[in-house]
Every structure is written in structure tokens, then in C-alpha cells.
Amino acid sequence: MLVTLREVLDYAERNGCAVGAFNAPNLESLNAAVSAAEKYNVPVIISHAQSHEQYSPLDVIGGIMVLVAKNAETNVCVHLDHCEDLDYMRRALEIGFTGVMYDGSALSYEENAANTIKAVAMAKKFGAGVEAEIGQLASGEGGGKNSGGPVYTDPDTAARFAGETGIDALAPSFGTAHGIYKSKPVLDIKRVAVIKQKTGLPLVMHGGSGVSAEDYRSAIAAGIRKINYYSYMAREGVTAVKKALGGDDVIYYHELALAAEKAMQAEVEKAMEVFYGRIF
């Protein structure tokens, strides 16, 4: 069933785990995430990133995501990820999204806070929760490098930002990056714990794909309650398609789509076993 961002984050807080947030730019990734959640009977977040608009327009995929969530046999939050445009955010909320992330991390503190306050006021009218970001990852959404490199989140700035904006969740920068890692990330878990203590908010790990199981568990113990996971999931879909194309039995495109979906679901399940580990 369709639930809000606050509801899934409350679940994670109560159980000392992290809820997985999986991008769903197509039916295959959408089905993979929801089917895995139904199998394990855990809540899940399905996300649409504004940067995916060119592949999957919000006005097309958004309604499908909401419908799938309403019909799901487990709790599903439909979330807007990395939104930099408040008009775009309004469109998502009008479609029925129950969580939104305003990303003003590339802006000055003042601009980020001012726009986030507007996002919170807008989302409140729709009953949706709001996530925001302070600091900046080494790479932007989609894997492109940020011009200035990573900007680690200052705990005191995070506390000020949380207090001024009234957000429901905070995404700090502590060593992760979007996309495929070329080397093992070195995470500042102590920073996460301090930010959690100072803000009292559920914290979000962006660039969650490719992190070791040990680091996931340490981050969750420090206060991470939502983990964004897409790049490695999508890569498994590509690998399955390449394997299927290597044979002579594939005739129809839907056979490739199904192979990708099954492979992505298997990857989501592996991630969920770590994210929700304490409740299994």
C-alpha cells in the first residue's frame, strides 16, 4: 500500500535498520524493487530522480509508480529524488508522490535553506515528507564528477539546517559517491554518528551502491535510516541482457526485459538482506 516517507523512516528508526530506496526509471526496475520487498515483507521506497526525466518522463512513470505502490502487498513510499526545481516537485506531489528530496547542495547555505523551507511548506499541503542535503558528494546524481569534489557535512551546520527547515530526513556527505566506485570508498562513520546526535533526524546514504556489507552495518548503527541503491542494481540488469543476447534462443525484447528484471530483483534482495538485517 502507498505510505509516506515519514512512515517508512519511523519503521527504520523503530527497528534500527535502513529502508532501501531504489530508482525506478522503468517497469523492470520498479517491479524488481517492489517484488523483493513483497517477498521479504518489508517497506520500500521507489524513487524517480529528476535527472532521469530524459529516459522516463515524470508525467508517464509517476502515475505508474503510485498505482503499483497502492496495489503492493507491502508498504511503499513513492519518492522524488534529487529534485532541484520546486515546480517539478509540485508536479510530483500532485501525481501522488509521498516523499520528496529537495537537493540544493550545490547552492549557498542560505539559498539551500530558503528553498528547502519552501519545499517543506509545499509538501506539507500534500501530507508528504521531505528529505534534503547538506554537503556534496564526490560525484553528482548520474555519476558525473562535482566540480569541487566532495564537501563533507559539518555537524553543526547540519543541526542548524535541520532546525531552520523542519525537514524529515537529512542526507549528509560522509565519503560516498554516486555511480560505480573505482576504488573502495572510505566512509567517515563517526561524522554520521555526530550528525545523528546533533540533528535527531533519520539520515540518508546517497551513493549507496557498492558499499561493503560491513560499512553498511556500521553506517546503519550510526544512524543511517535510508539507503539509495541503483547503479549496481542497474548494472546487474545489463549483465543479464548481455548474457541473454549471447545465446540463440532470444527472439523478443520482452525476454530481455524479463531477464533484466529477475537479475535486478536478485540484486535488490541481496541489498535488503543487509539493510534490514536486524529484523530478519
N, C-alpha and C positions, 0 to 999 in steps of 0.2 A: 504494500500500500504506500501511497505517497505521504511522506512525512517531512518535517522541516529540518534545516541544518542544526538547529538547537537540539532537536530530539535525538539525532544520531550522536551529536557530541556529548550530550548528557549520558547516553548509553556508554560511550567510551570512557567518560570520567568515572562512572559507577563501577565499571569492570576493569579499570586500569589497563585498557587496551587502546588500539588505534583503529579507526574506521578507514577502510580503503576507499579512495576516490579515483575512479577510473574514467578517463576520457572516452567519449562515445561519439566519434565523428561519423560513424556508420552503423548499420544494423548489426554487423558481425561483432564489433567491439561492445556494443550495447547489450546484445544477447549474452555474450561471454561473461560480462560482469554480473548481470542480474541472475543468470543461471547458476553461477558459482555461489552467489550469496544465498540463493534459494536452497542449494544443496547443503550448505553449512548452517542455514537458518540464522544468518547474521544480517544486520543492517548494512547498507552500502550506499555510496554516493556515486552517481553517474554525472559526469561533467561535460559541458560544452565550453571550449576555450574560444574566446573571440578571435584568436589567431587562426582558428580552423574554419572561419567563415567562408574562405575561398574553396574549401573542399566540401563543406556541408553547411549550407545557409541556416542560420538560426530559425528562420520562419518555416523551414522544412523539418529539420531534425528535432527542433524544440518540442513541438506538439507530440511527436512520436515518443520522445523520451518521457514526457509527462504521462502519456497513455500507458506505456509499459510500466512505469512506476505504480500507477493506480491499480493495475491488474496483477502486480507481482505478489508472490506468496510470502514476501518478507518486506521489511521497511526499507524504502528507497527515497533518498533525497535527490532532487534534480537541481544541479548546481551550475552556476555560471562561473567559469574560471578565467582569471587574468583579464578582467574587463577594465579597459582604460577610458571608456566612453559612457557617460551616465545615460545618454539617450538609448544606447544599445542595452544597457542594464534595464531600463524601463520596459523595453520590448520583451526581454526575457521574463520579467516579473508578470507582465500582462499575459504571457503564454501560460504561466503557471509554475515557473521555477520557484523552489522553496529555499534556495540558498544562493547567495551571490558573493563574488570576491571582487572588490574594487582594488585594482593594482595601480597605485600612484608611487611606487617605489623609486621610479626614475625622476620624480619631481622633488622639489624642495620639501622640507618638513611641513612648512606652512601650507603649501598647495596640496600636499597629500592629505593632511589632516582636514583641511576645509572641504575637499571633495569627498573624503570618507564620511564626514558628518552628513553631507547631502545624501550619500548612498544609504546611510543608516536610516535617515528620515524617510527616504523613498521606500526602502524595503519594509519598514515598519508598517506602512499602509497596506502592504500585501501579506503581512504576517511572516515574512521571510527573514532568515538570519544573514548576517554579514561577516565576511572574513576580509581582512586587509593585510598589507605587507609593509614592514619597515626593514630597511636594509636592502641589499641587492645581491642576487646570486651571481656566480661567475658567468653564467650563460642565461640568455633570455628564454622565454617560452618559445619552443620550437628548436632550441639548441644553439641559436646564434649567440656569439660572444657579446657580453655587455662591454661597452667601450672602456669603462673604467675598471673592469674586473670586479671581484666580489667586494661588497661593503658589509662587513659583519654588523649585526644588530647590537646597538648599545642597550643594555638592560634598562638603564634609567630613562632613555629616550622611549623605549618600548612602553614602560609604565606610564609615562606622560601621555603618549599617543593613545593607549588604551583608555585612560581616564577621560581624555578630552573628546574621544569619538564615540564611545559607547558600543564598540564592536563586540561580536560574539566569539570571534576566534582571531588569532594573530599568526601570521606566517613570518617567522624570523629567518634571517640569513645566518647559518652556522656551519657552512662548509659543503653543502650540497650544490648540485648544478643540474640544469635541465638537459635532457638528451642522453646520449650514450657516453659513459665515462671511459676516458682513455687511460686513466690510472685510478687506483683505489682512492676514494675520497677520504680526507681526514676531517672528521667531524668534531666540533667543539661542544661536546655534550654538557660540560659544566656551564657553558653560556646558556644552553637551553634551560637547565635547572634554575638558574638565577632569574631568567626572564619569566619562567613559570611562577616563581615565588613572588616576583615583584608585580606581575600583572594579574595573577589569579585566573588567567584565561586558558582555554584549551588551545594548544599550539599546533601548528600545521607544518609538516615537512613537504616542501616542494622539491622537485628533482629526486623523488623517492626511488625511482628505478635504479637497480644496480648497486644499492647499498647492501652490505653484508647482513646476514641474519643477526649476528652479534651486535652490530651497530644499530639495527632497527630496535632490538630489545632494549639497548641502553637508552636510545632516544625516547622510547615509549615510557620507560621508567622515569625519565627526567621530565616528562610532561607532554610529549607529542601525542595528539589525540586524532589526528587526521593525516594520512599519508597519500600524497598524489603519486599515482603509478600509471605510466602509459608507455614510455619508449620501449622498454624491454618486452612488454606485452605485445606491442605492435610488431616488434622485430620477430617474435615467435610466429606471428601470423604470416609474415613474409617468408620465413624459413619453410613453413608448411606449404605455401603456394609453390615455391621453387621446387620442393621435393615432389609435389604432385605433378608439376609440369615436366619433371624428368621421366615420367612414365608415359605409356601409350594409351592408357585407359581413360584419360580425362577428355571429355567432349564438350561439356557445358561449363559456362562461367560459374553457375551456382555450385558446382562441385568444388571449385577453387575457394569460393566464399565459405562453404561449409568446412573445408579443411582448415582455413584460417581461423574460423570461429572456434573450432574444437581446440586448436593449439593455443589460442589466446585464453580460452577458459581454463585450460590446464595451468597456464602461467599465472592467471589470477588466483586460482586455488592455492598454488604454492605460496604466493604472497600473503593470502589471507591466513594461512596456517601460522605464519609468523605474526602478522598484525594483530590477530585475535587470539593468539596462543593461549592466554591465561583462561579463556572461557571454554576451550575445547576439552 
